[in-house]
Amino acid sequence: MIIAQISDLHIGTEGSLAYGRYDTALALSRCVEHLMRQRPAPDVVLATGDLVDGGSDEEYQRLRGLLAPLPMPVYFIPGNHDDRDALKTAFTEHAYLGPIGEPARFCVEQYPVRLIALDTTVRGETGGALDVAQIDWLELQLAAAPREPTLIFMHHPPFKTGIATMDEISLDVTSAERFGAAVSRHTQVELITCGHVHRGIQVRWRGTTASVCPSTAFQYGLNLDGPGLKPSPDEPPAYQLHCWNGAELVTHTVAVGSGT
């Protein structure tokens, strides 16, 4: 099974540029073309938040058009730039997102790897959180299939990256502790994968591997020396492929340059 992950697409309104220079729609279009040339083709695509930049219906309709060429299923979760209910309204056929007003949490079970989505967004906040209800729900999902390899995906990382500005707006400490305790009780979790940071990052965390997928739009430069964050024009948009071979989950990071 091949699971493609795209993250932090930041699709804006027609003619808009992120930071005045990044055409995020063009970047996503190139990413989609790249994904469609992959062989073997991915079985599914996970889009891990910040799908659009301002949460507007216009942006979600642009997103729909840009992703339309993909022949495989795409599963969304919101990020802090998204409007959860606007996402659900724009993509009503994605019934797995759940009812308006509720977190977009769900479990996909028809593949060799179970896919569990958590919604870390908090309305009006840049950082993320998981309430007790979501963590209890997660525990029930994990307890129901203890021998099935499982991938958990969410927007905000539960671990510290060492990038101070991002760590301040990551998953809150209480949520991370509760989530980590739940994960550590279930050994079938092969990977926790996130977005938000606009960099590829991996860590050994609570008995499993946790990671961040790079952005399909632009990366932030690496700053491990105090606060401050700037886009890095030298690092191209990218996506990840998580490849399950029946025994191990192997992740490849795929850069998408301007010439691809």
N, C-alpha and C positions, 0 to 999 in steps of 0.2 A: 504494500500500500504506500502511495506517495501523497503526502499532505503538504500542499503549498500554503505558505503564510505570507500575507501582505499586511502592512501596518502603516498607520499614520499617513494616510493618503492626502488629507487636507485639501480636498476638492473645494474650490471657491466658486464664486459666481463668474459668469462669462467675462473674460478679459482681465480677471484679477491675477496678481502674482504674489506669492508668499515672499515676505521680506523685500518686496519690490523687484525680485529677480527670478524667482522659481516658478515655472509654469507647471503646477502640480498635475493639471489635467493631461498635459503632454507626457509627463513622466509616467503617469498611470497607464496611458495608452501604450507606451513603449513596453511597460512591464507586462501588460496583457498580451501583447504580441509575442513577447519573449516566452511567457508561460505557454502559449498555444503552440510554440515550436518545440517544447520539451518532449523528449521521448525517453522512456515511456511517459505518457501524459499523466499529470497529477489526477488523482481520484477525486479530490475535493480541495477547495480553497477556504482558508480561514482568514477573515479580515478583522484584525484585532484593534479596532478603535481609531478614533480621530479620522473617521471616514470622510468627513467634510470639515470645513474650517469654522463655519458659523452656525450650523444647525438649521439652516433654512430649507424649505421645500425645494427651492430652485437648485440648491446645491445637491440635494439628494436625487433630483431628476437628472442632473448632469452625471452623477455617480452611476445611476442606473444605465445610462447610455454608454458610458465608458466600459462598464463591466459586461454589457450585453453579449459581446462576442464569445465569452467564455462558455464552453459547452458543459463544464462540470458544475456541480452544486457549489454555491458560495454561501458560507455561514458568517453572519455579521455579529459583532458585539460592539457596543458604543464605547467611546472614549470621552474625555472631558470636553472636547470641542463639539461633540455631538449633542443633539437633543434626542433623548431616548424615544419619546413619544412621537416626535416628528419622523424619526427613522421608521418606527412601526407603521405610521400612517402612510409613508411613502412606499413601503414594501409590504403591503398587506398580505401578499402571497407567501411571505416568510412567517408563517404562523408560529413557528418555533420560538419567535421572539416574545410571545406571550401577550397578555392584555395591556392596554394603555394603563399607565400608572404603576405598573409592576416592574421589578427588575427583569432584564433580559437574560435569564439564566435558563439553560437547557442542556439536555444530554442527547447525543446522537449515537445510536447503537447498531446501525446496520453495516458497519465496517469492521475489519480485523482489529482496529484500535478504537476504543470508545473515546468519544470527544465530549468533554464536559466544559461548558461555558459558564463563566461567572461575570456578573455585572458589577464593576467596582466604581461606577460613576456616582457622584453626589451632585445634585443640581446646584449650580451656582459656584461650585468649588473646582479648583484645578487638581487638587489631590484626590485620592480615592479611599474607599472604605468598603468593608463587607460586614453587613449586620449579622446578628446571631442566626436569623432565619436562613440566610443564604448558606452559612457554614453548616448549620444543621442539615439543610437540604443536601449539601455536598457529601456529608458523612453518610446519609442514607443512600445516595447514588453509589458511593464507593463500596459500602457494605453489601450492596445488592449484587455485585459482580467482582468478588475479591481476586479472581484469577484472570480477569480480562485486562490486557494491557490498556492503559488509559493515558490520555493527554488532556491536561487542563489548560484552557486558554482564557486570558483576562487582559485588561488594558494596563493597569498599573502594576509594576513589579512589587512583589512582597519583600524583596531583599534590598540591601543598600548596595549601590553601584560604585560608590566612591566619587561620584559626580555630585558635588554638594547642592547645586541648584536644583537638580532633578530629585535628589533624595528628599529634599524638603517638600516636594509635591508628589511623592510616591504613595503607596498604600500606607495608611496610618499605622502606627506601632501596634495598637491594640488589635486591629484587624489582622495584621501580619502575624502576630503571636498566635491568635486563635486559628487562623488558616494553617500556619505551620504545624501546630499541634495536630490538627486533623489530618494533614497530609502524612505526617510521620507515622500515623497509625495504619497506613494502607500502602503496602509495598508494591502494589501494581501500578502506581503512578510512575510512568516512564519519563514524563516531561511536564513542566509548567512553563508555558511560553506566553510572553507579554509583548507590549509595545511601549509607547509613551516616550521613550528616551531618545529615539532616533539614532541608535547605535546598536551594533551587534555585540551582545554581552552574554557570557555563560558563567554559571556558578554552581557549585555543589551545595544543595540547600535542603535541610530537613530530610535527608536520606534519599533524595532524588536529584535530578538536574533541573535547574531553572534557567531561563534564558530570556533575552530581549531580541526581537526581530528588528533589523534596520528599517528605516522608512523607505517607502517607494517614492517619496517626494524629495527629501533632502535630509542629510545627516547633520547633527550638531558636532562640532569639534570636541575632541577629548580634552577635558580640563579636570585634572585630579589635584589641583592646587588652589582650592578656595572657590568662592562663588564666581558666577559669570558664565555665560553661555552664548556662543555665536554659531551660526550655520557654517559648515565646512565645505567650501566649493570644490575642494580636491577629492572629496569622497562621493562616489556616485550613488544614485538610488539603488536599492537592492530588495530582494525578497529571499525567503528561505524555503527549502524543501526538506521535510522530515520524512525519512524513508524507513518504513518498517519491513524487515526481512523475515519476520516470524519469530525472531529471537532478540533482536536489538533495534533500537531506533537511532538512526544516523542522520545528522543534520548537515545540510550543505547551504552555505550562503552564496547567493548568485547576484553579482553586480550587473546592473543594466545601464550601460554607458549610452551616450548620446548617439552613437553610431549603430546601436543594436536595433 
